Amino acid sequence: MDEKLPAHAQWVRQALDTYERPLLRYAARFTGDFDLARDVVQDAFVKLCREDPAKLNGRLAPWLYTVCRNRALDVRKKEGRMQALQQNEAEARPDGAPGPGRRAMAREEHALVLEAVAALPANQQEAFRLKFEHGLTYRDISRVMNMPLSTVNYTIAQALSAVRARLRGAIETPQIKERA
């Protein structure tokens, strides 16, 4: 951190460094457009600049996701459309595997998971991604999505069950048929 910055500016900068990229991915799922997602995230951080860290009481992540979600929904409503985030637009993440064969297999597995998640209803997708992609707790997801904790628990359980079933089917069904 820059020692010359005031404490509040350092807090905002640390939040920006930690949450900007995950919030961009999250907002892009609502807006379907990375430029709109950038605007949404920028609005969230502008709002954060006006907040007192003590007021957030250690709940920065759910606060940011909630502000981002609400702004993205407003933008989506204004735009009158929602486009799904395309797999090729998703952020590529290196998996750390040494060989190209392993990387190719990991990409195929990742694509299968993305397909399974994309097949979920919108509320299950959002809860699933908040939990497993963004690392929020069930309580935080409850706050972000404005739904009871028991509903979050049920929604994620249903999503996991559906993803497992779809992946089990993809794994059990050979991709290449063997010649007899």
C-alpha positions as CSV (number, residue, x, y, z in Angstrom):
1,M,0.0,0.0,0.0
2,D,1.0,3.6,-0.6
3,E,2.0,5.0,2.8
4,K,1.1,8.5,1.6
5,L,-2.6,7.7,1.0
6,P,-5.0,8.4,3.8
7,A,-6.5,5.3,5.6
8,H,-9.8,5.5,3.8
9,A,-8.2,5.7,0.3
10,Q,-6.0,2.7,1.2
11,W,-9.1,0.8,2.3
12,V,-10.9,1.6,-1.0
13,R,-7.8,0.7,-3.0
14,Q,-7.4,-2.6,-1.2
15,A,-11.1,-3.3,-1.9
16,L,-10.6,-2.4,-5.6
17,D,-7.6,-4.7,-5.9
18,T,-9.4,-7.6,-4.2
19,Y,-12.9,-7.3,-5.7
20,E,-12.8,-5.5,-9.0
21,R,-12.2,-8.6,-11.3
22,P,-14.7,-10.9,-9.5
23,L,-17.3,-8.1,-9.5
24,L,-16.7,-7.5,-13.3
25,R,-17.4,-11.2,-14.0
26,Y,-20.5,-11.1,-11.7
27,A,-21.9,-7.9,-13.3
28,A,-21.2,-9.2,-16.8
29,R,-23.5,-12.2,-16.2
30,F,-26.3,-9.7,-15.6
31,T,-25.6,-7.2,-18.3
32,G,-24.1,-9.5,-21.0
33,D,-21.7,-6.7,-21.9
34,F,-18.3,-6.1,-20.4
35,D,-18.4,-2.3,-21.0
36,L,-21.7,-2.1,-19.1
37,A,-20.3,-4.4,-16.4
38,R,-17.4,-2.0,-16.0
39,D,-19.8,0.9,-15.5
40,V,-21.7,-1.1,-12.9
41,V,-18.6,-2.0,-11.0
42,Q,-17.3,1.6,-11.2
43,D,-20.6,2.8,-9.8
44,A,-20.3,0.3,-6.9
45,F,-16.8,1.6,-6.1
46,V,-17.8,5.2,-6.3
47,K,-20.5,4.4,-3.8
48,L,-17.9,2.6,-1.7
49,C,-15.8,5.8,-1.6
50,R,-18.6,7.5,0.2
51,E,-19.0,4.7,2.8
52,D,-17.6,4.6,6.3
53,P,-15.6,1.3,6.8
54,A,-16.9,1.1,10.3
55,K,-20.4,1.2,9.1
56,L,-19.9,-1.9,6.9
57,N,-18.7,-3.7,10.0
58,G,-16.5,-6.2,8.2
59,R,-19.2,-7.1,5.6
60,L,-17.4,-5.5,2.6
61,A,-17.8,-8.4,0.2
62,P,-21.6,-8.9,0.6
63,W,-22.1,-5.1,0.5
64,L,-20.1,-4.8,-2.7
65,Y,-21.9,-7.7,-4.3
66,T,-25.3,-6.3,-3.3
67,V,-24.6,-2.9,-4.6
68,C,-23.2,-4.4,-7.8
69,R,-26.2,-6.7,-8.2
70,N,-28.7,-4.0,-7.7
71,R,-27.0,-1.6,-10.1
72,A,-26.6,-4.4,-12.7
73,L,-30.3,-5.2,-12.4
74,D,-31.1,-1.5,-12.9
75,V,-28.9,-1.4,-16.0
76,R,-30.4,-4.7,-17.4
77,K,-33.9,-3.3,-16.9
78,K,-32.9,-0.1,-18.7
79,E,-31.3,-2.1,-21.5
80,G,-34.3,-4.3,-21.7
81,R,-32.3,-7.4,-22.4
82,M,-29.9,-9.8,-20.8
83,Q,-27.3,-11.7,-22.8
84,A,-25.6,-14.8,-21.5
85,L,-21.9,-14.5,-21.0
86,Q,-20.3,-16.6,-23.7
87,Q,-17.7,-19.2,-22.7
88,N,-15.1,-17.6,-25.0
89,E,-15.6,-14.3,-23.2
90,A,-15.1,-15.8,-19.8
91,E,-11.8,-15.1,-18.1
92,A,-9.2,-17.8,-18.9
93,R,-7.4,-19.0,-15.9
94,P,-4.2,-21.1,-16.1
95,D,-4.6,-24.4,-14.2
96,G,-1.0,-24.9,-13.4
97,A,-0.7,-28.3,-15.1
98,P,2.7,-28.8,-16.7
99,G,1.7,-30.5,-20.0
100,P,-0.6,-29.5,-22.9
101,G,-2.5,-32.8,-22.6
102,R,-3.5,-32.0,-19.1
103,R,-4.4,-28.4,-20.0
104,A,-6.6,-29.7,-22.8
105,M,-8.3,-32.1,-20.5
106,A,-8.8,-29.5,-17.8
107,R,-10.3,-27.1,-20.5
108,E,-12.7,-29.9,-21.5
109,E,-13.7,-30.5,-17.9
110,H,-14.1,-26.8,-17.3
111,A,-16.3,-26.5,-20.4
112,L,-18.5,-29.4,-19.1
113,V,-18.9,-27.6,-15.7
114,L,-19.7,-24.3,-17.5
115,E,-22.3,-26.1,-19.6
116,A,-23.8,-27.8,-16.5
117,V,-24.0,-24.5,-14.6
118,A,-25.4,-22.6,-17.7
119,A,-28.2,-25.1,-17.8
120,L,-29.4,-24.2,-14.3
121,P,-32.3,-21.8,-13.7
122,A,-31.1,-18.2,-13.3
123,N,-31.5,-18.1,-9.5
124,Q,-29.6,-21.3,-9.1
125,Q,-26.8,-20.1,-11.4
126,E,-26.4,-16.9,-9.4
127,A,-26.4,-18.6,-6.0
128,F,-24.0,-21.3,-7.3
129,R,-21.6,-18.8,-8.7
130,L,-21.7,-16.6,-5.7
131,K,-20.8,-19.6,-3.5
132,F,-18.3,-21.4,-5.6
133,E,-16.8,-18.8,-7.9
134,H,-16.9,-15.8,-5.6
135,G,-16.6,-17.6,-2.3
136,L,-19.4,-15.9,-0.4
137,T,-21.0,-17.6,2.6
138,Y,-24.6,-18.7,2.5
139,R,-25.5,-15.8,4.8
140,D,-23.8,-13.4,2.5
141,I,-25.6,-14.9,-0.5
142,S,-28.9,-14.5,1.4
143,R,-28.1,-10.8,1.8
144,V,-27.0,-10.3,-1.8
145,M,-29.9,-12.1,-3.4
146,N,-32.4,-10.8,-0.8
147,M,-33.7,-14.3,0.0
148,P,-34.1,-16.3,3.2
149,L,-31.1,-18.3,4.3
150,S,-33.1,-21.5,4.1
151,T,-34.0,-20.7,0.4
152,V,-30.3,-20.1,-0.3
153,N,-29.5,-23.5,1.2
154,Y,-32.2,-25.2,-0.8
155,T,-31.3,-23.4,-4.0
156,I,-27.6,-24.3,-3.8
157,A,-28.4,-27.9,-2.9
158,Q,-30.7,-28.1,-6.0
159,A,-28.0,-26.6,-8.2
160,L,-25.3,-29.0,-6.9
161,S,-27.6,-31.9,-7.5
162,A,-28.4,-30.8,-11.0
163,V,-24.7,-30.1,-11.9
164,R,-23.7,-33.5,-10.4
165,A,-26.4,-35.3,-12.4
166,R,-25.4,-33.6,-15.6
167,L,-21.7,-34.2,-15.1
168,R,-22.3,-37.8,-14.2
169,G,-24.1,-38.2,-17.5
170,A,-21.3,-36.5,-19.4
171,I,-18.7,-38.7,-17.7
172,E,-20.6,-41.9,-18.2
173,T,-21.4,-41.2,-21.8
174,P,-18.2,-41.7,-23.8
175,Q,-17.3,-38.7,-26.0
176,I,-15.7,-41.0,-28.6
177,K,-17.3,-44.3,-29.4
178,E,-14.9,-47.2,-29.6
179,R,-15.0,-49.4,-32.8
180,A,-16.0,-52.9,-32.2
